Amino acid sequence: MSVHRESAAKLYVKVRADFTLDGRIVPLMLRTEDGPACRIDRIVDVRPAPSLKAGGQGMRYTCRVGERTLMLFYDEPYWFIEADDSR
């Protein structure tokens, strides 16, 4: 199995999640390959949606991590966030 690396617009992340009895996936923490683990403080919205910056279609989780709001995507079997424009 090949390992996905980040592209210009996607940053693949590791995610720790709960799988509920009714089939929902609830992400709890995320981590870039070389960064610290970040606790997801709140899930604001969950819906099937494309990543407009990075491409791809999957489940989009709008998350609060500290003071930041970020879009976390589950494009089975991979998780990614949209890379910052400043990178």
C-alpha positions in Angstrom: 0.0 0.0 0.0 1.4 3.4 -1.0 1.6 6.2 1.5 0.0 9.4 0.5 2.1 12.6 0.8 0.8 16.1 0.8 0.0 17.8 -2.5 0.0 21.5 -3.2 -3.5 21.9 -1.8 -4.0 18.7 0.4 -2.3 17.9 3.7 -2.9 14.3 4.6 -3.4 13.8 8.3 -3.7 11.0 10.8 -7.1 11.0 12.6 -8.3 9.4 15.8 -12.0 8.9 15.7 -14.9 7.2 17.4 -17.2 5.0 15.4 -20.7 5.2 16.9 -23.2 2.3 17.1 -25.4 4.1 14.5 -22.6 4.2 11.9 -21.3 7.8 12.3 -17.6 8.6 12.4 -16.7 11.3 14.9 -13.1 12.6 14.6 -11.5 13.4 18.0 -7.9 14.3 17.2 -5.8 15.0 14.1 -2.1 15.0 13.5 0.2 15.9 10.5 3.0 13.5 9.8 5.6 15.5 11.7 3.4 17.7 13.9 1.8 17.5 17.3 -1.6 15.9 17.9 -4.4 18.5 18.0 -7.6 17.8 19.9 -10.8 18.7 17.9 -12.7 20.9 20.3 -16.0 20.9 18.4 -17.6 19.5 15.2 -19.6 22.4 13.8 -21.0 20.7 10.7 -20.8 17.4 8.8 -21.9 16.9 5.2 -20.9 15.3 1.9 -19.0 18.0 0.0 -16.1 18.5 -2.3 -12.9 20.3 -1.3 -13.0 23.4 -3.4 -9.2 24.1 -2.9 -7.8 20.6 -3.2 -10.3 18.6 -5.2 -11.8 15.3 -4.2 -15.2 14.4 -2.9 -16.0 13.0 0.6 -17.4 13.8 4.0 -16.5 17.3 5.1 -16.2 18.0 8.9 -16.1 21.6 9.8 -14.0 21.6 13.0 -12.9 24.0 15.7 -9.3 23.4 16.9 -8.5 26.0 19.4 -9.2 29.4 17.8 -9.1 28.0 14.3 -11.9 26.6 12.1 -10.7 24.0 9.6 -12.2 21.7 7.1 -11.3 18.1 7.6 -12.2 15.7 4.8 -12.7 12.0 4.8 -12.1 10.7 1.3 -12.2 7.0 2.1 -9.7 5.7 3.2 -7.7 8.9 3.7 -8.2 12.0 5.8 -6.9 15.4 4.7 -7.2 19.1 5.4 -6.8 21.9 2.9 -3.3 23.3 3.0 -2.9 26.9 4.1 -2.4 29.4 1.3 0.7 30.6 3.2 2.6 27.4 2.7 
